[in-house]
Amino acid sequence: MWVFVVTLACGCSKDNETTPVDSKSFTTDATTDFFINRDGTINIMVTGKFTDPDINSGVIRRGFVYGTTPNPEVNADNTMPAGGATNKNESATFYGLGTKQTIFIRGFFEYSNGTFFYGNEIQTTTDVEASNTRSIKMAINSKLIHENSEGILPELEVTSLEKESPVEIGYEYSLKADFSDSSITLKKIEGNVLVTSYSEYIKGLMSKTVYYFRPYAKYADGTITNGGTSAVSFLIK
């Protein structure tokens, strides 16, 4: 009698074996903001939210990357870091971009092996102007920092600044309360006007005379403002 033995091969999977799933995400908000620098270049501000629940995932860096063509990839000079705890809103600013450009931005994770994970891509532009949205608030301290026979040193404070840096900042002063015959003394600065205090020594004023002062700022398009504040007066000794 012949006995045939049949062997069946069965491919089975274990219930406890699953394919690893990458649960990281980096979502960049479609809405961005901008600031026009004193030299005419543009800063673009971006926000987003990342999720990285696996502390052992090998991520060594996260941030935002930008480019002037779609799907920008990380290189030496086109990224800004995103710091903070996971699952929180993040923000970054790309500084000094050229005008009238289309900008593509997305978030990224960098792994220890040199590879990258990229999130969604957004598109924005540096073709912007701020004539209807910019603002600045300034005030001159009613107490002089210093005064002597040569002149006076007033303090000018910028308390709020939005959308665009002025190209000039300083004091407008006059013998008349309506500033109908005024002079301008500028504070020499490099870079943007900031929310801070400024001072400039003013010489050549007449003694025993009242002078009226108010802030002065000028934008690149020629617009001049005093920041909406009232004037102060100083009696020169």
C-alpha positions in Angstrom: 0.0 0.0 0.0 1.2 3.4 -0.9 0.7 6.2 1.7 0.8 9.7 0.4 1.8 12.4 2.9 0.7 16.0 2.0 2.4 18.9 3.7 0.6 22.3 3.6 2.4 25.6 4.0 0.5 28.2 5.8 1.5 31.9 6.0 0.2 33.3 9.2 0.6 36.6 11.0 0.8 37.1 14.7 -1.8 39.3 16.3 0.8 41.3 18.2 2.8 42.3 15.2 1.7 45.6 13.6 3.2 47.9 11.1 4.8 51.0 12.7 2.8 54.2 12.1 4.4 57.6 12.0 2.1 59.7 14.2 4.0 63.0 13.8 2.4 65.9 12.1 3.3 69.6 11.4 0.4 71.8 10.2 1.3 75.3 9.1 -1.5 77.9 9.2 -2.5 79.4 5.9 -2.7 82.9 7.3 0.6 84.7 7.7 1.6 88.2 8.8 4.3 90.7 7.6 6.5 93.6 8.6 8.2 96.1 6.3 11.7 96.8 7.4 13.4 100.2 7.2 15.5 99.1 4.2 12.4 97.9 2.3 12.8 94.2 2.8 10.0 92.1 4.2 9.7 89.9 7.3 7.1 87.1 7.1 5.6 85.7 10.3 4.2 82.2 10.2 2.5 80.0 12.8 1.7 76.3 13.0 1.2 73.3 15.2 3.3 70.2 15.5 2.6 66.8 17.1 5.3 64.4 18.1 4.1 62.0 20.7 7.0 59.6 20.4 9.9 60.9 22.4 12.1 58.2 21.0 11.4 58.9 17.3 14.9 60.2 16.6 13.8 63.8 15.8 16.7 66.2 16.4 15.3 69.4 15.0 12.0 70.9 13.9 11.2 74.2 12.3 9.8 76.0 9.2 11.4 76.0 5.8 10.7 78.5 3.0 11.5 78.9 -0.7 10.5 80.7 -3.8 9.4 77.5 -5.6 7.0 74.8 -4.4 8.0 72.0 -2.0 11.0 73.8 -0.4 13.6 71.6 1.2 15.9 72.3 4.1 19.3 73.8 3.2 21.8 76.0 5.1 20.0 79.3 5.0 16.2 78.9 4.5 15.0 77.6 7.9 13.8 79.0 11.2 13.5 76.9 14.3 10.2 76.1 16.1 10.8 75.7 19.8 8.6 74.8 22.7 6.6 71.9 24.0 4.9 69.4 21.7 1.2 69.9 20.7 1.5 73.6 21.0 1.2 76.5 18.6 4.5 77.5 17.1 5.7 80.6 15.3 8.7 81.8 13.4 9.8 84.8 11.4 11.7 84.8 8.1 13.7 88.0 8.0 14.8 90.3 5.2 13.0 88.7 2.2 13.0 90.4 -1.1 9.9 92.3 -2.3 7.3 91.1 -4.7 8.1 87.4 -4.3 5.9 84.4 -3.9 7.0 82.4 -0.9 6.3 78.7 -0.1 6.5 77.6 3.5 6.1 74.3 5.4 7.0 72.8 8.7 9.6 70.0 9.0 11.2 67.5 11.4 14.8 66.4 11.0 15.7 62.8 12.0 19.1 61.8 13.4 19.8 59.8 10.3 19.6 63.0 8.1 16.2 62.5 6.6 13.3 64.9 6.9 9.5 64.8 7.5 7.6 67.7 5.8 4.2 69.0 6.7 1.6 70.8 4.6 2.7 73.6 2.3 1.3 77.1 2.3 1.8 80.0 -0.1 2.2 83.7 0.7 3.7 86.8 -0.9 6.1 89.7 -0.1 4.2 91.9 -2.5 2.7 94.0 0.4 2.2 97.5 1.4 1.1 98.9 4.8 -0.2 102.4 4.2 -3.7 101.5 5.5 -2.6 99.2 8.4 0.7 100.6 9.8 0.7 102.5 13.1 3.1 103.9 15.6 2.5 105.5 19.0 5.2 107.8 20.4 5.5 110.2 23.4 8.1 112.7 24.6 8.8 112.5 28.3 7.8 115.7 30.1 11.0 115.6 32.1 14.3 116.2 30.4 17.1 113.6 30.7 19.7 116.4 30.8 20.0 120.1 30.4 22.9 122.5 30.4 24.1 125.8 28.8 24.7 124.0 25.5 21.3 122.4 25.0 18.7 119.8 26.2 18.3 116.0 26.0 14.7 115.0 25.7 13.5 111.4 25.8 11.3 110.0 23.0 9.5 106.8 23.7 8.0 104.5 21.0 5.3 102.5 22.8 3.7 100.7 19.9 4.7 99.8 16.3 2.8 97.8 13.7 3.4 96.6 10.2 6.2 99.0 9.0 9.3 100.7 10.4 9.7 104.4 9.8 12.8 105.5 7.9 13.2 108.5 10.1 12.5 109.3 13.8 13.1 112.3 15.9 11.7 115.5 17.4 9.7 118.3 15.9 10.0 121.5 17.9 8.9 125.1 17.6 8.4 128.4 19.4 4.7 128.1 18.4 2.2 125.8 19.9 0.7 125.0 16.5 4.1 124.1 15.1 3.6 126.4 12.2 7.3 127.2 12.1 9.1 124.1 13.3 12.4 122.4 13.1 13.3 118.7 13.0 16.1 117.0 14.8 16.5 113.3 13.8 17.8 110.5 15.9 20.4 108.6 13.9 19.7 104.9 14.0 20.7 101.7 12.1 18.1 99.2 11.2 14.4 99.3 12.2 12.8 101.7 14.6 11.9 99.7 17.7 9.5 99.8 20.6 12.0 101.5 23.0 13.3 104.9 24.1 15.4 107.2 22.1 17.3 110.5 22.9 19.2 113.1 20.9 21.0 116.2 22.2 19.5 119.4 20.8 21.7 122.5 20.7 21.2 126.1 19.7 18.0 126.9 21.6 17.4 130.3 23.0 17.6 130.6 26.8 14.6 131.7 28.9 12.3 130.6 26.1 9.5 128.1 25.9 9.8 125.5 23.1 7.1 123.0 22.1 8.1 119.5 21.2 6.3 116.5 19.7 7.5 113.2 18.2 8.3 112.9 14.5 8.4 109.9 12.2 8.5 109.5 8.5 7.8 106.4 6.4 9.4 105.4 3.1 6.4 106.7 1.1 6.9 110.2 2.6 4.1 110.0 5.1 4.9 112.0 8.3 3.2 111.4 11.7 3.6 112.5 15.3 2.1 109.3 16.5 -1.1 110.8 17.7 0.3 112.3 20.9 0.0 115.8 22.2 2.9 118.2 22.5 5.0 119.0 25.6 6.8 122.2 26.3 10.2 123.0 27.9 11.4 126.3 29.4 15.0 126.6 28.4 17.1 128.0 31.2 
